[in-house]
């Protein structure tokens, strides 16, 4: 039986250092809006030109409710045993997901430092679809070079592309966007700086 690392929905506004995570059966937490599954949600930015990695979620991904949506977030469910160091847990899962999905070996110390210093945003909305109501994204950016992305997870990452900030801004504001909710939220935050 698959499990996911969760917090109570009432705790979603806390600093992540103050979360009290616990494992819960996915069959329960995928339907029960009293709990939020913690998901590292990493946006990859190219060091050379500032372009943002975007892809289409393929049918090989676990979350079938997001298939065919476009995304600027790499990440997934956390299935590890909870410890008192939530920052390290999220960091470890983010590093693992990035390498698994795009072959890039992200820096553990860099991600851990960002999370420790509050250089992240939480992604949660209790309106819209059930996917959004039962997940909590821990969103942050990681810089990489395109050449460091050595493989794309087959069937999961399809139609990869790199968007300029202007193109991302256009996409997230388009009424025809295929971006998933968290990617729209993240893109609006990234593009508001220009």
C-alpha positions, 0 to 999 in steps of 0.5 A: 500500500502506497503512502504519502507524507502529509500534514493537516490542512490547518497547518499549511500556513506554517513555516515548513520547519514547523510542520509535523508530517506523518505518513498516510495511506494514499487511498485516504489522503487522495480523497480527504481534504483534511490532509495535504500531501507534501510535494517538492515542486522545483522549477529549473532555470537555465543559467545561461539565458534564464529560460524556464524548463517546461514539459508536458506530463505524459501518461507514465506519471503517477498522477493521471489527473494531470496527464497532458497538462504542461508543467514547469515543476519537477517533483513528486510524492514523498514516501519517506518516514518522517523525521524531525528534520523536514528541511532535509527530507524535502531536500532529499526528495527534491534532489532524487526527483530531479535526477530521476525525471531529468538526469540533473544532479542538483546540489543538496546543500544549495536546496537545503540552504534555500529551504532553510532561509525561506526561499520557497513558496507554498502552493495550495488552493482549496478551490478547483479540482481535487488534485489541488485540494489534497496536495501542498507544493513546496516551490523553489527554483534551481539553476542548471545548464541544459547540458546537465539534463542528461535524460528525460524520464520516459513516458513522464516528461514529454514535449520538453522545451525552454521558455523565455520569461516573456513566453512563460508570461504569455503562456500563463495568462493565456485563456488557452493555457495547458499549464497546471494550476501550480505552474500558473501560480509559479509562473505568475510569481516568476514573471511578476519580477520583470 
